[in-house]
């Protein structure tokens, strides 16, 4: 639908009140082109919220606002009387997402902090363009697994994959994010997580034998960092014991990895796994 004056007022009210879910539902009902145009009018307020510190108010934030702030001071008059909360930040991020195409929205970070909200708002805004988002997030992760702010929360994409909303990304960063522990820490927690998500395990985690690691996210590095080698001693044998993988599948994967041109550091993980299997 096209946003009328009342709808526009409600959208701004939801932003100022930090009602992210209400804001998201209303924006999802607006035609994409109209949604982008509407949200672009509110990006100044959204960016103001996102640049404020926790517990501050607009009044306190305005004291340090430069005189030439885009849109001017007037846009903040009578805006927020209470303290800003995570709800305000999520609402502000939602406005930024609503102002962009899917490819542009994929570069917005951090994503909404409320995982239950983040899980549905992207598919609601970009139902036919989720691939662009998961591929971009995967590529971003591979370039810098230690970029905590940017990567935070993006593991929500595995819920979309598991739910059939989008296919598993082709980019290896989606595999490395699992290896790096962003969905669940390596060990029993990751094993349980994988067992509960068979589609993600089959489409992505099974690619660990063919996905080269990067600094900050490789099987050998993660196992050494954890100390007790949980990927090799807990996760992989746990998947075999549960019948998700066969011993033959793992042996073939190890042999394929050892025939590849992996760096010596990463090859050591597969050498040790082969020894575990007497392969």
C-alpha positions in Angstrom: 0.0 0.0 0.0 1.0 3.6 -0.4 1.6 5.5 2.9 -0.9 8.2 3.7 -0.3 11.0 6.1 -1.6 9.1 9.0 0.7 6.1 8.2 3.7 8.4 7.9 2.9 10.0 11.3 2.6 6.5 12.8 5.9 5.4 11.4 7.6 8.4 12.9 5.8 7.9 16.2 7.0 4.2 16.3 10.6 5.3 15.7 10.5 8.0 18.4 8.9 5.5 20.9 11.4 2.7 20.0 8.6 0.4 19.0 10.7 -1.6 16.5 8.2 -4.5 15.9 5.3 -2.1 15.2 7.5 0.0 13.0 8.7 -3.1 11.1 5.2 -4.4 10.5 3.9 -1.1 9.2 6.8 -0.6 6.9 6.5 -4.2 5.6 2.9 -3.3 4.4 4.2 -0.5 2.3 5.3 -0.9 -1.3 9.1 -1.2 -1.5 9.6 2.0 -3.5 7.3 4.0 -1.2 8.9 2.5 1.8 12.4 3.6 0.7 11.1 7.1 0.0 9.4 7.3 3.4 12.3 6.0 5.3 14.8 8.3 3.6 12.9 11.2 5.2 13.6 9.7 8.6 17.2 8.7 8.3 18.4 11.8 10.0 16.5 10.9 13.2 17.5 7.3 12.8 21.2 8.1 12.6 20.8 10.4 15.6 19.6 7.5 17.7 22.3 5.2 16.5 25.0 7.7 17.3 23.8 8.3 20.9 25.0 6.4 23.9 22.9 4.1 26.0 20.7 5.8 28.5 21.0 9.2 26.9 18.2 11.4 25.8 17.8 13.4 22.6 18.0 16.6 24.7 21.4 15.6 26.1 22.6 14.4 22.7 21.5 17.7 21.1 23.8 19.7 23.3 26.8 18.3 21.4 25.1 18.3 18.0 27.0 20.3 15.4 25.2 23.3 14.0 25.3 22.0 10.4 23.8 18.6 11.2 22.0 17.4 8.1 18.3 18.2 8.4 18.9 20.8 11.2 18.0 20.8 14.9 14.3 21.3 14.2 13.7 17.7 13.3 14.4 16.7 16.9 12.1 19.1 18.6 9.6 17.3 20.9 11.0 14.0 19.8 12.1 11.7 22.6 11.5 12.6 26.3 12.6 9.3 27.8 16.0 7.6 27.7 17.0 5.8 24.6 16.8 2.0 24.7 17.8 -0.9 22.6 14.3 -0.7 21.2 15.1 2.7 19.8 18.3 1.4 18.2 16.4 -1.5 16.6 13.8 0.9 15.4 16.4 3.2 14.0 18.2 0.3 12.2 14.8 -0.7 10.8 14.4 2.8 9.3 17.8 2.5 7.6 16.9 -0.9 6.3 13.6 0.4 5.0 15.4 3.2 3.1 17.5 0.8 1.0 17.4 -2.0 -1.5 18.3 -5.5 -0.4 21.9 -5.2 -1.6 22.3 -1.9 0.2 20.6 -3.2 3.3 23.0 -6.1 3.5 25.7 -3.6 4.3 23.9 -2.0 7.3 25.5 -3.0 10.6 25.0 -3.8 13.3 21.7 -5.5 12.7 18.8 -5.2 15.2 19.9 -6.5 18.5 16.6 -8.3 19.2 17.2 -11.7 17.4 13.5 -12.6 17.2 12.9 -9.2 15.5 15.9 -9.5 13.2 14.7 -13.0 12.2 11.5 -11.8 10.5 12.1 -8.2 9.5 14.6 -8.9 6.7 12.4 -11.5 5.0 9.4 -9.2 5.5 11.2 -6.3 3.7 13.1 -8.3 1.1 11.2 -11.6 0.5 12.6 -12.1 -3.0 16.1 -10.8 -2.4 17.4 -12.7 0.7 20.2 -14.3 -1.4 21.8 -10.9 -1.7 21.9 -10.5 2.0 23.3 -13.9 3.0 25.9 -13.8 0.3 27.0 -10.3 1.4 27.2 -11.2 5.1 29.2 -14.4 4.2 31.7 -12.4 2.2 32.0 -9.8 4.9 32.8 -12.5 7.5 35.5 -14.1 5.4 37.3 -10.7 4.9 37.4 -10.1 8.7 36.1 -12.8 11.2 37.1 -10.5 14.1 35.0 -7.6 13.0 32.7 -8.1 16.1 30.4 -5.2 15.5 29.7 -6.0 11.9 29.4 -9.8 12.3 27.3 -9.6 15.5 23.8 -11.1 15.1 24.3 -12.1 11.5 24.1 -15.8 12.4 20.4 -15.3 12.2 20.8 -16.1 8.5 21.0 -19.8 9.4 17.5 -19.7 10.7 16.4 -18.4 7.3 18.3 -21.2 5.6 16.8 -23.8 7.9 13.3 -22.4 7.4 13.7 -22.6 3.6 13.5 -18.9 3.1 16.8 -18.8 1.3 19.3 -21.3 -0.1 22.7 -21.8 1.7 25.1 -19.1 0.5 27.7 -20.2 -2.1 30.4 -18.0 -0.4 32.7 -19.9 1.9 32.2 -17.2 4.6 28.9 -18.9 5.6 30.9 -22.1 6.4 33.6 -20.1 8.2 31.0 -18.4 10.4 29.9 -21.8 11.7 33.6 -22.8 12.2 34.3 -19.6 14.0 31.6 -20.2 16.6 29.2 -17.4 15.7 26.1 -19.7 15.7 27.2 -21.7 18.7 30.5 -22.3 20.4 32.5 -25.4 19.2 31.9 -28.5 21.2 28.6 -29.9 22.6 26.8 -26.6 22.0 27.6 -26.5 18.4 26.9 -30.3 18.0 23.4 -29.8 19.5 22.9 -26.8 17.3 23.8 -28.7 14.1 21.7 -31.7 15.0 18.7 -29.4 15.4 19.4 -27.9 12.0 19.8 -30.7 9.5 19.5 -28.5 6.4 22.2 -26.1 7.5 24.4 -29.0 8.5 23.9 -30.7 5.1 24.2 -27.6 2.9 27.0 -25.7 4.8 28.7 -27.5 7.6 29.5 -30.5 5.4 31.7 -28.2 3.3 34.3 -27.9 6.1 36.4 -30.5 4.2 36.6 -28.3 1.1 36.6 -24.8 2.6 40.0 -23.2 3.3 40.2 -21.4 6.6 41.2 -17.7 7.0 43.0 -16.0 9.8 40.5 -16.0 12.7 38.3 -18.8 11.4 40.0 -22.1 10.6 39.4 -25.6 12.1 43.0 -25.8 13.4 43.0 -22.3 14.9 39.6 -22.7 16.6 40.5 -26.0 18.1 43.8 -24.7 19.4 42.0 -21.6 20.8 39.4 -23.8 22.6 42.2 -25.9 24.1 40.5 -29.3 24.0 40.0 -29.5 20.2 36.2 -29.7 20.3 35.7 -29.5 16.6 37.8 -32.6 16.0 37.0 -34.6 19.2 33.3 -33.6 19.8 31.6 -32.1 16.8 32.7 -34.4 14.0 32.5 -37.7 15.9 29.2 -36.5 17.4 27.7 -36.2 13.9 29.0 -39.6 13.0 27.6 -41.2 16.2 24.2 -39.5 15.5 24.1 -41.0 12.1 24.2 -37.6 10.3 27.5 -38.4 8.7 29.0 -41.8 8.0 32.6 -42.7 8.9 33.2 -43.2 5.2 31.9 -39.7 4.4 34.3 -38.2 6.9 37.3 -40.3 5.6 36.6 -39.3 2.1 36.4 -35.6 3.2 39.7 -35.9 5.0 41.4 -37.5 2.1 40.1 -34.9 -0.3 41.3 -32.1 2.1 44.8 -33.6 2.3 45.0 -33.8 -1.5 44.2 -30.1 -1.7 46.6 -27.2 -1.4 45.7 -26.2 2.1 48.5 -24.4 4.1 50.5 -26.8 6.3 48.9 -25.2 9.4 45.4 -26.1 8.3 46.4 -29.5 7.0 47.5 -30.5 10.5 43.8 -30.6 11.7 42.9 -33.1 9.0 46.0 -35.2 9.7 45.0 -35.5 13.3 41.4 -36.3 12.3 42.7 -39.0 10.0 44.7 -40.5 12.9 41.5 -40.4 15.0 39.8 -42.4 12.4 42.8 -44.8 11.7 42.3 -43.7 8.1 
